Amino acid sequence: MRHRIPVAALIGVLSIPAAFAYETGAVCVRDFSPGITCSGNDVRIADVTVVAILEDCPAGDPSTAEASLKLRIDNGPQSRYDIGVFLSLNGNSALSGTQCLHDYLEPPLTTSPTYTDSDGNGKPDLSGGPWLDAEPLDPADECGDIAAGTDDLKTLTFRFACVDTNGDGIVDISACASWLNGPASTCPNISGATPGSGARCACDVLETGVPFPAGGRVAGLAMASSGANLSLSWSPSCSASDTDYAVYEGTLGSFTTHQSVVCSTGGATSATIAPSPGDGYYLVVPRTASKEGSYGRRSGGTERPAAASACVPQQPSGCN
């Protein structure tokens, strides 16, 4: 059985800058360049690592987390210019979604940056700036560039959706990078750090390192007649991250037939339902906004299967 990743091990000390260069809202890639597909691979956001978790998924707003994440912007064999960064904030696509963070390599810039290998991957990098100014003949251009064969490491602190698209227990995020191939265009500020074509941007879905809250299980399910209806009640989930419950009904004797009859109780630990004709059985499954937990265990200790048409995808936790 899978166990939760201890959040405490990921929480560190963070000094947060007073202001950020980035903008948020309807600033995904296609908000600037409608219809493009981002088919390039010159510059990529290669990976994301946690610097500090300020609010994990179960705390505060259970559908989002707030963290400081370090982005590694990786460049290929040619220098590229006016680098832009796009991160999805609501769990959809940084290319075609509706809510994003848009950032760039902001001033101060320098024509002679000092490279190190601060992440130990064997590749020269700039960590936190000052970023490269590869366009010194254009003083109006204030967007940072990236040298051939180098990385830029940039840390951003922001709030983003708790989604786990591959079910591995870690929150992931859609991320895109954009660039220009040459210094012909002037990029005066963040508004210019956008792709000119689909060959000038690349997108990936990356693990953030933030644990995704798995669903738990309930106990003590009780049933009582209420006229023609059934009243169900149960104990709260063993997982503090669960904020809601779903109820499933199946045909007695055929214990894989359960289908949803209630996908949300509004967080209540009770529900009144109109039962189907015949003999039936009922399962109550705790859930978060995007995942549900255990359907309970069979007498042999194995997990009951999830419904074929579940309210949300299943990801049970290790709580008992």
C-alpha positions as CSV (number, residue, x, y, z in Angstrom):
1,M,0.0,0.0,0.0
2,R,1.2,3.4,-0.8
3,H,2.2,5.8,2.0
4,R,2.1,9.5,2.1
5,I,5.3,11.4,1.5
6,P,6.1,13.3,4.7
7,V,5.5,17.0,3.9
8,A,7.7,18.2,6.8
9,A,10.8,16.9,5.1
10,L,10.2,19.3,2.2
11,I,9.5,22.4,4.2
12,G,12.5,24.8,4.4
13,V,13.4,28.4,5.1
14,L,12.6,30.8,2.3
15,S,13.4,34.5,1.8
16,I,10.7,35.8,-0.4
17,P,11.5,38.8,-2.6
18,A,9.3,41.9,-2.1
19,A,8.1,41.9,-5.7
20,F,8.0,39.7,-8.7
21,A,8.4,40.3,-12.4
22,Y,5.8,37.9,-13.4
23,E,2.1,38.4,-14.4
24,T,-0.8,36.1,-13.9
25,G,-4.2,35.5,-15.4
26,A,-5.1,35.0,-19.1
27,V,-1.4,35.0,-20.0
28,C,-0.9,31.4,-21.4
29,V,1.0,30.9,-24.6
30,R,-2.0,31.1,-26.9
31,D,-3.1,34.4,-25.3
32,F,-0.1,36.0,-27.0
33,S,0.2,33.7,-30.1
34,P,-3.2,32.2,-31.0
35,G,-3.3,28.7,-32.4
36,I,0.4,27.8,-32.2
37,T,1.4,24.3,-31.2
38,C,4.8,24.8,-29.5
39,S,6.8,22.2,-31.5
40,G,10.3,23.6,-30.8
41,N,13.0,22.0,-28.5
42,D,15.8,24.5,-28.4
43,V,14.9,25.8,-24.9
44,R,12.9,23.8,-22.3
45,I,11.9,24.0,-18.7
46,A,13.7,20.8,-18.0
47,D,12.6,20.2,-14.4
48,V,11.2,21.8,-11.3
49,T,12.3,21.3,-7.7
50,V,10.9,22.3,-4.4
51,V,12.7,25.0,-2.5
52,A,9.9,25.4,0.2
53,I,6.3,24.5,0.6
54,L,4.4,27.4,2.1
55,E,1.0,25.7,2.1
56,D,0.6,22.1,1.1
57,C,-2.5,20.7,-0.6
58,P,-4.4,19.6,2.5
59,A,-3.9,22.9,4.3
60,G,-5.9,26.1,3.7
61,D,-7.5,25.8,0.3
62,P,-7.3,22.0,-0.4
63,S,-7.5,22.4,-4.1
64,T,-4.3,24.5,-4.3
65,A,-0.8,24.7,-2.9
66,E,1.6,27.6,-2.4
67,A,5.3,26.8,-2.9
68,S,8.6,28.2,-4.0
69,L,9.7,26.2,-7.0
70,K,13.1,26.3,-8.8
71,L,12.8,26.0,-12.6
72,R,15.8,24.8,-14.6
73,I,15.6,26.4,-18.0
74,D,17.8,24.3,-20.3
75,N,19.3,25.5,-23.6
76,G,20.8,23.6,-26.5
77,P,23.8,24.3,-28.7
78,Q,22.8,27.8,-29.9
79,S,22.3,31.0,-27.9
80,R,18.7,32.1,-27.7
81,Y,17.1,35.4,-26.9
82,D,14.2,37.0,-24.9
83,I,13.3,33.9,-22.9
84,G,9.7,33.6,-21.7
85,V,8.3,31.2,-19.1
86,F,4.6,30.0,-18.9
87,L,3.2,27.9,-16.0
88,S,-0.4,26.8,-15.6
89,L,-2.0,27.9,-12.4
90,N,-5.3,26.0,-12.5
91,G,-4.2,22.5,-13.6
92,N,-4.8,22.8,-17.3
93,S,-2.4,23.6,-20.1
94,A,0.2,26.4,-20.1
95,L,-0.1,26.4,-23.9
96,S,-3.9,26.6,-24.3
97,G,-5.3,27.0,-20.8
98,T,-7.1,29.9,-19.2
99,Q,-5.0,30.8,-16.1
100,C,-1.2,31.0,-16.2
101,L,1.9,32.7,-14.7
102,H,4.0,34.4,-17.4
103,D,7.5,35.4,-16.5
104,Y,10.8,36.3,-18.2
105,L,14.5,36.9,-17.4
106,E,14.2,40.4,-16.0
107,P,16.9,43.0,-15.3
108,P,19.5,43.4,-14.0
109,L,21.3,41.9,-17.1
110,T,25.0,41.7,-17.8
111,T,27.1,41.0,-20.9
112,S,29.6,39.0,-18.8
113,P,27.7,36.8,-16.3
114,T,29.6,34.5,-13.9
115,Y,28.6,30.9,-14.5
116,T,28.8,28.1,-11.9
117,D,27.3,24.6,-11.6
118,S,25.2,25.2,-8.6
119,D,22.9,22.2,-9.2
120,G,25.9,19.8,-9.8
121,N,24.6,18.5,-13.2
122,G,27.8,19.2,-15.0
123,K,26.4,22.1,-17.0
124,P,27.2,25.8,-16.5
125,D,24.3,27.7,-15.0
126,L,23.2,31.1,-13.8
127,S,21.2,30.8,-10.6
128,G,18.9,33.7,-9.8
129,G,20.6,36.2,-12.2
130,P,21.9,38.6,-13.2
131,W,20.9,37.1,-16.5
132,L,22.8,37.3,-19.8
133,D,22.5,40.4,-22.0
134,A,23.4,39.0,-25.5
135,E,22.0,42.2,-27.2
136,P,24.2,45.0,-25.9
137,L,23.8,47.0,-29.1
138,D,20.1,47.4,-28.3
139,P,19.8,49.3,-25.0
140,A,16.0,49.3,-25.2
141,D,16.0,45.4,-25.0
142,E,15.6,44.5,-21.3
143,C,14.7,40.8,-21.7
144,G,17.4,38.3,-20.6
145,D,18.9,35.8,-23.1
146,I,20.5,32.4,-22.6
147,A,23.9,31.3,-23.8
148,A,24.5,28.1,-25.8
149,G,24.9,25.0,-23.7
150,T,23.9,26.6,-20.4
151,D,21.0,26.5,-17.8
152,D,19.2,29.3,-16.0
153,L,17.9,28.5,-12.6
154,K,15.0,30.7,-11.5
155,T,12.9,30.4,-8.3
156,L,9.3,31.5,-8.3
157,T,6.9,31.6,-5.4
158,F,3.2,31.2,-6.3
159,R,-0.1,29.4,-5.8
160,F,-1.1,26.6,-8.2
161,A,-3.7,23.8,-8.5
162,C,-3.2,20.5,-6.8
163,V,-3.5,18.1,-9.7
164,D,-1.8,14.7,-10.3
165,T,-2.4,13.8,-13.9
166,N,-0.3,10.6,-13.9
167,G,-1.4,9.3,-10.5
168,D,2.1,9.0,-8.9
169,G,1.2,10.9,-5.7
170,I,3.1,14.1,-6.7
171,V,1.5,17.4,-7.9
172,D,2.5,18.2,-11.5
173,I,2.3,21.3,-13.6
174,S,2.2,22.3,-17.3
175,A,5.1,24.5,-18.2
176,C,6.2,26.1,-21.5
177,A,9.3,28.1,-22.5
178,S,9.6,30.6,-25.4
179,W,12.5,32.3,-27.1
180,L,13.6,34.1,-30.2
181,N,16.4,32.7,-32.5
182,G,18.2,36.1,-33.0
183,P,18.5,39.6,-31.7
184,A,16.5,41.3,-34.5
185,S,13.5,42.2,-32.3
186,T,13.5,44.5,-29.3
187,C,12.0,43.1,-26.1
188,P,11.4,46.1,-23.8
189,N,9.7,44.1,-20.9
190,I,7.7,41.0,-20.1
191,S,5.3,41.8,-22.9
192,G,7.9,40.9,-25.5
193,A,8.9,37.6,-24.0
194,T,6.6,35.5,-26.1
195,P,7.0,33.1,-29.0
196,G,6.8,34.4,-32.5
197,S,5.9,31.0,-33.9
198,G,5.2,27.4,-32.8
199,A,8.9,26.5,-33.5
200,R,9.9,29.0,-30.8
201,C,8.3,27.4,-27.8
202,A,8.3,24.0,-26.0
203,C,5.9,22.6,-23.4
204,D,6.1,19.8,-20.9
205,V,4.2,18.5,-17.9
206,L,6.6,18.4,-14.9
207,E,6.6,17.0,-11.4
208,T,6.8,19.7,-8.8
209,G,7.8,17.6,-5.8
210,V,4.8,18.7,-3.8
211,P,2.9,15.7,-2.4
212,F,-0.6,15.2,-3.8
213,P,-3.2,14.4,-1.1
214,A,-4.5,10.9,-1.5
215,G,-8.0,9.9,-0.4
216,G,-8.6,7.8,2.8
217,R,-11.4,5.5,3.9
218,V,-14.4,5.7,6.1
219,A,-15.8,3.4,8.8
220,G,-19.0,2.7,10.7
221,L,-21.5,2.9,7.8
222,A,-25.0,2.7,9.1
223,M,-28.3,2.5,7.3
224,A,-31.9,3.2,8.4
225,S,-35.2,3.4,6.6
226,S,-36.7,6.8,6.1
227,G,-40.1,6.2,4.4
228,A,-39.3,5.0,0.9
229,N,-35.7,6.2,1.2
230,L,-32.6,5.0,3.0
231,S,-30.6,7.2,5.4
232,L,-26.9,6.5,5.4
233,S,-24.4,7.8,8.0
234,W,-20.7,7.1,8.5
235,S,-17.6,8.2,10.4
236,P,-15.3,10.9,8.9
237,S,-12.4,9.9,6.6
238,C,-9.2,8.8,8.2
239,S,-7.4,11.3,5.9
240,A,-7.6,15.0,6.9
241,S,-7.3,16.1,3.2
242,D,-10.7,14.6,2.3
243,T,-13.4,17.2,2.2
244,D,-16.3,15.4,0.6
245,Y,-17.9,12.0,0.1
246,A,-19.4,9.9,-2.7
247,V,-22.0,7.1,-2.4
248,Y,-22.1,4.1,-4.6
249,E,-24.8,1.4,-5.0
250,G,-24.5,-2.1,-6.4
251,T,-26.5,-5.3,-6.7
252,L,-26.1,-7.7,-3.7
253,G,-24.2,-10.8,-4.7
254,S,-22.4,-9.1,-7.6
255,F,-19.9,-7.0,-5.8
256,T,-18.3,-5.2,-8.8
257,T,-21.5,-3.6,-10.0
258,H,-21.4,-0.4,-7.9
259,Q,-22.3,2.8,-9.6
260,S,-22.5,6.3,-8.2
261,V,-25.7,7.6,-6.7
262,V,-24.3,10.7,-5.0
263,C,-21.0,12.2,-6.1
264,S,-21.0,14.9,-3.4
265,T,-22.5,15.3,0.0
266,G,-21.1,18.8,0.5
267,G,-18.8,17.4,3.1
268,A,-21.6,15.9,5.2
269,T,-21.1,12.4,6.7
270,S,-24.7,11.4,5.9
271,A,-26.9,11.1,2.9
272,T,-30.5,10.1,2.1
273,I,-31.0,8.2,-1.1
274,A,-33.8,6.5,-3.1
275,P,-32.7,2.9,-3.4
276,S,-33.0,0.9,-6.6
277,P,-35.4,-2.1,-6.7
278,G,-34.1,-5.4,-5.4
279,D,-31.3,-6.2,-2.9
280,G,-28.4,-3.8,-3.0
281,Y,-25.2,-2.8,-1.2
282,Y,-23.7,0.6,-0.6
283,L,-20.2,2.0,-0.4
284,V,-19.2,5.4,0.9
285,V,-15.9,6.7,-0.6
286,P,-14.1,9.8,0.8
287,R,-12.8,12.3,-1.8
288,T,-10.9,15.5,-2.4
289,A,-11.7,17.9,-5.2
290,S,-10.0,15.7,-7.8
291,K,-9.3,12.2,-6.3
292,E,-11.2,9.7,-4.3
293,G,-10.0,7.2,-1.7
294,S,-10.8,3.6,-0.7
295,Y,-14.0,1.7,-1.4
296,G,-13.2,-0.4,1.6
297,R,-11.6,-3.8,1.8
298,R,-13.0,-7.3,1.2
299,S,-13.0,-9.9,4.0
300,G,-9.6,-11.1,2.8
301,G,-8.1,-7.6,3.2
302,T,-7.8,-6.7,-0.5
303,E,-9.2,-3.4,-1.8
304,R,-12.6,-3.4,-3.4
305,P,-12.4,-2.2,-7.0
306,A,-13.3,1.4,-8.0
307,A,-16.5,1.9,-9.9
308,A,-16.2,1.7,-13.7
309,S,-17.7,5.2,-13.9
310,A,-16.2,6.8,-10.7
311,C,-17.1,10.4,-9.7
312,V,-13.3,11.2,-9.8
313,P,-10.2,9.1,-10.3
314,Q,-9.1,6.9,-7.4
315,Q,-5.9,7.4,-5.4
316,P,-6.2,5.7,-2.0
317,S,-3.8,6.6,0.8
318,G,-2.2,4.4,3.5
319,C,-4.3,5.6,6.4
320,N,-6.4,2.9,8.1
